[in-house]
Amino acid sequence: MGTGTWREWAADDASEWLSEPGADDDKYRRGVLGVITGSPDYPGAAVLGVEAAHRTGVGMVRFTGPRAVRQAVISARPETVGVAGRVQAWLLGSGMDASHRSFLLAGELQHALASGQPTVLDAGGLDLVGSHTAPTVITPHARELANLLNERDIPTSVEEVEADPAAWADRAARELDVAVLLKGAVTHVTDPDGTRLTVTVRTHWLASAGTGDVLGGIVGALAATHHERLAADATAITRLAATAAYVHAEAARRASAAWDGGPVTALDVAHAVPPVIGGLLRR
């Protein structure tokens, strides 16, 4: 499969997609991220995504995911709003099992997808691609992408995706008509319009449980903060996703460096996001 030229997304690129709040900004102008993630089996996915979104500088996080998870989220981040209301972007699916959705949860997810707001689909929300009504990015790893493509009658295997992630990310974007952020040691971010960006992860300690949930929170926060830009230019979702991948990778590197190059947890990565963003803003 031919995929054209890919460009590495670097610090100078990412810095152009970040901004500090102005004197007249309020929480709504900074963006409200709606989050429907987590499950009784995986409440941590919701906690980590919400933590990362707050750390990225979004104006408000509104969590309307499973009631059993809500208390864990609000206990960890009490500034999170736990009732439905105004939302300017959505993060859906992290920590969920698509085969075990209640009727109520399925309805809430479809309502979010029908809202016309920019959307991040992760993990247990990947099967919802095609229901979206606004700029949308999916954030699978190789196994998730292979499963999703097979479900859409596009035969492949995990081994094939891992052997040529650029080609499969590119094909998925075209076949599914959506921006794709394919996670890996080199993350590939692409869209149907032919934007092809890579982000190289500089520490392999990032390959651990929960770090993908952190990435979802960062992407969602940036989408909410840039909701006005996305309303005018749907293709901006691809560059915002690449910026999130860069921030995520750099946060992991800094978190590991703080431990003399040692291992890090997903929460360590989330906590390292603000200084990464601060450094990029100073550029």
Secondary structure, DSSP 8 states (H G I E B T S, - for coil): ------EE--HHHHHTT-----TT--HHHH-EEEEE---SS-HHHHHHHHHHHHHHT-SEEEE-S-HHHHHHHHHH-TTSB-S----SEEEE-TT--GGG--HHHHHHHHHHHTTT--EEE-GGGGGGTTS--S-EEE---HHHHHHHHHHTT----HHHHHH-HHHHHHHHHHHHTSEEEE-SSEEEEE-TT--EEEEE-S-GGG-STTHHHHHHHHHHHHHHHTHHHHHH-TTHHHHHHHHHHHHHHHHHHHHHHHTTT----HHHHHHTHHHHHHHHHH-
